[in-house]
């Protein structure tokens, strides 16, 4: 038999324990996916007609940051391709949406791509990835819809960088007399 204080404690904690057990055994279908956090970044900058960049950084470990550059290529009236995606603030994302519709996401380095899934899920974008990018130690990303060297626009070229530990590539586009991404 429980004492009055034990019953009080039990009545307080029982609903909490029940809810915790329910969460563990019954997945919440309303839970949203977790995407990488928005990293510090600048504004959307126009480099050439139809080529834009957002520069930012990612904290690797204490006192170590690496630079990030997301490139947006516009083709046609409104088709946008994001190369080397990164999460940006809602304000910058709204600026990008004013340029057109994000139709494609391209990953050109096996150690990049942690934000790709956000753009694929949010905009229904087609995903272009490196061949053999699922090597141990590479960033885990969604399954590719298409594989490089195929690009979503016909006036660009992909150059695969050989003899690297992880697959990498660069993209050449004719804009500005020739631009290497």
C-alpha atoms as a printed R data frame, in Angstrom:
    type eleno elety resid chain resno      x      y       z
1   ATOM     1    CA   UNK     A     1  0.000  0.000   0.000
2   ATOM     2    CA   UNK     A     2  1.278  3.501  -0.964
3   ATOM     3    CA   UNK     A     3  1.540  6.275   1.568
4   ATOM     4    CA   UNK     A     4 -0.115  9.641   0.901
5   ATOM     5    CA   UNK     A     5  3.206 11.210  -0.123
6   ATOM     6    CA   UNK     A     6  3.985  8.283  -2.458
7   ATOM     7    CA   UNK     A     7  0.543  8.606  -4.079
8   ATOM     8    CA   UNK     A     8  1.122 12.345  -4.546
9   ATOM     9    CA   UNK     A     9  4.496 11.737  -6.177
10  ATOM    10    CA   UNK     A    10  3.065  8.931  -8.328
11  ATOM    11    CA   UNK     A    11  0.118 11.086  -9.454
12  ATOM    12    CA   UNK     A    12  2.529 13.849 -10.446
13  ATOM    13    CA   UNK     A    13  5.030 11.683 -12.370
14  ATOM    14    CA   UNK     A    14  2.693  9.065 -13.897
15  ATOM    15    CA   UNK     A    15  1.446 11.305 -16.749
16  ATOM    16    CA   UNK     A    16  5.010 12.416 -17.530
17  ATOM    17    CA   UNK     A    17  6.271  8.827 -17.617
18  ATOM    18    CA   UNK     A    18  3.297  7.759 -19.720
19  ATOM    19    CA   UNK     A    19  3.876 10.546 -22.292
20  ATOM    20    CA   UNK     A    20  7.592  9.733 -22.488
21  ATOM    21    CA   UNK     A    21  6.875  6.038 -23.011
22  ATOM    22    CA   UNK     A    22  4.284  6.873 -25.662
23  ATOM    23    CA   UNK     A    23  6.824  9.033 -27.552
24  ATOM    24    CA   UNK     A    24  9.336  6.201 -27.494
25  ATOM    25    CA   UNK     A    25  6.907  3.570 -28.762
26  ATOM    26    CA   UNK     A    26  4.543  5.567 -30.968
27  ATOM    27    CA   UNK     A    27  6.254  7.760 -33.587
28  ATOM    28    CA   UNK     A    28  4.733 11.198 -34.000
29  ATOM    29    CA   UNK     A    29  3.750 11.505 -37.646
30  ATOM    30    CA   UNK     A    30  3.519 15.286 -37.292
31  ATOM    31    CA   UNK     A    31  7.204 15.701 -36.407
32  ATOM    32    CA   UNK     A    32  9.118 17.736 -38.935
33  ATOM    33    CA   UNK     A    33 12.464 16.655 -40.328
34  ATOM    34    CA   UNK     A    34 15.496 18.209 -38.748
35  ATOM    35    CA   UNK     A    35 17.659 20.126 -41.175
36  ATOM    36    CA   UNK     A    36 21.068 21.663 -40.520
37  ATOM    37    CA   UNK     A    37 21.085 24.981 -38.712
38  ATOM    38    CA   UNK     A    38 21.411 28.222 -40.619
39  ATOM    39    CA   UNK     A    39 25.091 29.165 -40.623
40  ATOM    40    CA   UNK     A    40 26.394 32.741 -40.537
41  ATOM    41    CA   UNK     A    41 26.256 34.172 -44.051
42  ATOM    42    CA   UNK     A    42 26.088 37.346 -46.081
43  ATOM    43    CA   UNK     A    43 23.498 38.607 -48.518
44  ATOM    44    CA   UNK     A    44 22.598 37.333 -51.964
45  ATOM    45    CA   UNK     A    45 25.083 38.897 -54.373
46  ATOM    46    CA   UNK     A    46 24.798 39.147 -58.139
47  ATOM    47    CA   UNK     A    47 28.061 38.084 -59.802
48  ATOM    48    CA   UNK     A    48 26.907 38.177 -63.429
49  ATOM    49    CA   UNK     A    49 23.535 38.203 -65.125
50  ATOM    50    CA   UNK     A    50 21.901 34.963 -63.962
51  ATOM    51    CA   UNK     A    51 24.696 33.972 -61.520
52  ATOM    52    CA   UNK     A    52 24.415 34.743 -57.813
53  ATOM    53    CA   UNK     A    53 26.286 33.707 -54.671
54  ATOM    54    CA   UNK     A    54 25.775 33.674 -50.931
55  ATOM    55    CA   UNK     A    55 28.967 33.426 -48.897
56  ATOM    56    CA   UNK     A    56 28.960 32.017 -45.396
57  ATOM    57    CA   UNK     A    57 30.911 29.909 -42.960
58  ATOM    58    CA   UNK     A    58 30.602 26.672 -41.040
59  ATOM    59    CA   UNK     A    59 32.081 25.972 -37.604
60  ATOM    60    CA   UNK     A    60 34.052 22.724 -37.848
61  ATOM    61    CA   UNK     A    61 35.251 22.774 -34.231
62  ATOM    62    CA   UNK     A    62 36.166 25.424 -31.665
63  ATOM    63    CA   UNK     A    63 38.365 28.079 -33.300
64  ATOM    64    CA   UNK     A    64 38.051 26.465 -36.757
65  ATOM    65    CA   UNK     A    65 35.686 27.793 -39.435
66  ATOM    66    CA   UNK     A    66 35.564 26.999 -43.124
67  ATOM    67    CA   UNK     A    67 34.147 29.230 -45.825
68  ATOM    68    CA   UNK     A    68 31.024 28.235 -47.748
69  ATOM    69    CA   UNK     A    69 29.860 29.615 -51.076
70  ATOM    70    CA   UNK     A    70 26.455 28.697 -52.442
71  ATOM    71    CA   UNK     A    71 26.040 29.482 -56.134
72  ATOM    72    CA   UNK     A    72 22.678 30.020 -57.800
73  ATOM    73    CA   UNK     A    73 22.487 29.743 -61.596
74  ATOM    74    CA   UNK     A    74 19.363 30.989 -63.380
75  ATOM    75    CA   UNK     A    75 18.368 29.586 -66.761
76  ATOM    76    CA   UNK     A    76 15.284 30.511 -68.757
77  ATOM    77    CA   UNK     A    77 12.684 32.739 -67.176
78  ATOM    78    CA   UNK     A    78 12.713 31.229 -63.714
79  ATOM    79    CA   UNK     A    79 14.587 27.904 -63.342
80  ATOM    80    CA   UNK     A    80 17.187 28.085 -60.569
81  ATOM    81    CA   UNK     A    81 19.972 25.591 -59.873
82  ATOM    82    CA   UNK     A    82 21.656 25.663 -56.472
83  ATOM    83    CA   UNK     A    83 25.269 24.452 -56.420
84  ATOM    84    CA   UNK     A    84 26.898 23.732 -53.020
85  ATOM    85    CA   UNK     A    85 23.769 24.442 -51.006
86  ATOM    86    CA   UNK     A    86 23.730 25.889 -47.527
87  ATOM    87    CA   UNK     A    87 20.872 26.923 -45.282
88  ATOM    88    CA   UNK     A    88 20.217 30.653 -45.373
89  ATOM    89    CA   UNK     A    89 18.021 33.016 -43.392
90  ATOM    90    CA   UNK     A    90 14.361 33.406 -44.386
91  ATOM    91    CA   UNK     A    91 15.141 36.901 -45.736
92  ATOM    92    CA   UNK     A    92 17.868 35.633 -48.071
93  ATOM    93    CA   UNK     A    93 15.727 32.642 -49.046
94  ATOM    94    CA   UNK     A    94 12.947 35.093 -49.997
95  ATOM    95    CA   UNK     A    95 15.436 37.038 -52.145
96  ATOM    96    CA   UNK     A    96 16.360 33.806 -53.927
97  ATOM    97    CA   UNK     A    97 12.679 32.991 -54.493
98  ATOM    98    CA   UNK     A    98 12.229 36.390 -56.188
99  ATOM    99    CA   UNK     A    99 14.743 35.244 -58.841
100 ATOM   100    CA   UNK     A   100 12.680 32.180 -59.758
101 ATOM   101    CA   UNK     A   101 11.945 28.635 -58.649
102 ATOM   102    CA   UNK     A   102 14.595 26.317 -57.221
103 ATOM   103    CA   UNK     A   103 14.332 23.367 -59.596
104 ATOM   104    CA   UNK     A   104 17.719 21.667 -59.121
105 ATOM   105    CA   UNK     A   105 20.353 21.042 -56.460
106 ATOM   106    CA   UNK     A   106 23.883 20.035 -57.503
107 ATOM   107    CA   UNK     A   107 26.539 18.615 -55.158
108 ATOM   108    CA   UNK     A   108 30.125 18.838 -56.423
109 ATOM   109    CA   UNK     A   109 32.044 17.691 -53.340
110 ATOM   110    CA   UNK     A   110 31.439 14.504 -51.359
111 ATOM   111    CA   UNK     A   111 32.060 16.366 -48.079
112 ATOM   112    CA   UNK     A   112 29.357 18.936 -48.828
113 ATOM   113    CA   UNK     A   113 25.630 18.516 -49.167
114 ATOM   114    CA   UNK     A   114 24.309 18.541 -45.618
115 ATOM   115    CA   UNK     A   115 21.713 21.181 -46.618
116 ATOM   116    CA   UNK     A   116 20.740 19.537 -49.921
117 ATOM   117    CA   UNK     A   117 17.802 17.657 -48.427
118 ATOM   118    CA   UNK     A   118 16.240 20.906 -47.191
119 ATOM   119    CA   UNK     A   119 16.047 22.315 -50.740
120 ATOM   120    CA   UNK     A   120 14.933 18.983 -52.206
121 ATOM   121    CA   UNK     A   121 12.103 18.630 -49.672
122 ATOM   122    CA   UNK     A   122 11.070 22.292 -49.620
123 ATOM   123    CA   UNK     A   123 11.087 22.932 -53.369
124 ATOM   124    CA   UNK     A   124 10.758 19.441 -54.861
125 ATOM   125    CA   UNK     A   125 14.107 19.999 -56.581
126 ATOM   126    CA   UNK     A   126 15.823 17.400 -58.743
127 ATOM   127    CA   UNK     A   127 19.058 16.216 -57.092
128 ATOM   128    CA   UNK     A   128 22.294 15.864 -59.061
129 ATOM   129    CA   UNK     A   129 25.119 14.120 -57.230
130 ATOM   130    CA   UNK     A   130 28.622 12.872 -57.855
131 ATOM   131    CA   UNK     A   131 29.148  9.303 -59.020
132 ATOM   132    CA   UNK     A   132 30.366  7.003 -56.209
133 ATOM   133    CA   UNK     A   133 29.747  9.688 -53.575
134 ATOM   134    CA   UNK     A   134 28.520  7.230 -50.954
135 ATOM   135    CA   UNK     A   135 32.035  6.416 -49.731
136 ATOM   136    CA   UNK     A   136 32.776  6.052 -46.031
137 ATOM   137    CA   UNK     A   137 33.406  9.448 -44.475
138 ATOM   138    CA   UNK     A   138 31.436 11.427 -47.075
139 ATOM   139    CA   UNK     A   139 28.409 13.514 -46.113
140 ATOM   140    CA   UNK     A   140 25.261 11.391 -46.193
141 ATOM   141    CA   UNK     A   141 22.727 12.851 -48.631
142 ATOM   142    CA   UNK     A   142 19.514 11.733 -50.297
143 ATOM   143    CA   UNK     A   143 19.612  9.333 -53.231
144 ATOM   144    CA   UNK     A   144 20.444 11.199 -56.431
145 ATOM   145    CA   UNK     A   145 17.836 11.669 -59.138
146 ATOM   146    CA   UNK     A   146 20.621 12.236 -61.661
147 ATOM   147    CA   UNK     A   147 24.382 11.802 -61.644
148 ATOM   148    CA   UNK     A   148 27.143 14.170 -62.690
149 ATOM   149    CA   UNK     A   149 28.526 14.885 -65.274
150 ATOM   150    CA   UNK     A   150 24.906 15.463 -66.357
151 ATOM   151    CA   UNK     A   151 23.794 19.008 -65.526
152 ATOM   152    CA   UNK     A   152 20.334 20.578 -65.490
153 ATOM   153    CA   UNK     A   153 21.432 23.193 -68.036
154 ATOM   154    CA   UNK     A   154 23.000 22.505 -71.422
155 ATOM   155    CA   UNK     A   155 25.572 25.306 -71.548
156 ATOM   156    CA   UNK     A   156 27.680 24.080 -68.596
157 ATOM   157    CA   UNK     A   157 30.359 21.451 -68.272
158 ATOM   158    CA   UNK     A   158 31.451 19.244 -65.383
159 ATOM   159    CA   UNK     A   159 35.088 18.387 -64.830
160 ATOM   160    CA   UNK     A   160 35.592 15.456 -62.469
161 ATOM   161    CA   UNK     A   161 38.671 15.798 -60.261
162 ATOM   162    CA   UNK     A   162 40.479 12.474 -60.266
163 ATOM   163    CA   UNK     A   163 42.664 10.757 -57.675
164 ATOM   164    CA   UNK     A   164 40.960 12.364 -54.680
165 ATOM   165    CA   UNK     A   165 40.057 10.497 -51.499
166 ATOM   166    CA   UNK     A   166 36.442 11.627 -51.968
167 ATOM   167    CA   UNK     A   167 34.756 12.401 -55.295
168 ATOM   168    CA   UNK     A   168 34.900 16.058 -56.340
169 ATOM   169    CA   UNK     A   169 34.094 18.081 -59.421
170 ATOM   170    CA   UNK     A   170 33.980 21.633 -60.715
171 ATOM   171    CA   UNK     A   171 31.296 23.153 -62.907
172 ATOM   172    CA   UNK     A   172 32.135 25.548 -65.735
173 ATOM   173    CA   UNK     A   173 29.442 27.905 -66.976
174 ATOM   174    CA   UNK     A   174 29.872 30.424 -69.829
175 ATOM   175    CA   UNK     A   175 28.550 33.405 -67.844
176 ATOM   176    CA   UNK     A   176 30.959 36.331 -67.454
177 ATOM   177    CA   UNK     A   177 33.293 34.959 -70.118
178 ATOM   178    CA   UNK     A   178 33.545 31.654 -68.245
179 ATOM   179    CA   UNK     A   179 32.979 30.966 -64.559
180 ATOM   180    CA   UNK     A   180 34.310 28.036 -62.554
181 ATOM   181    CA   UNK     A   181 32.229 26.878 -59.595
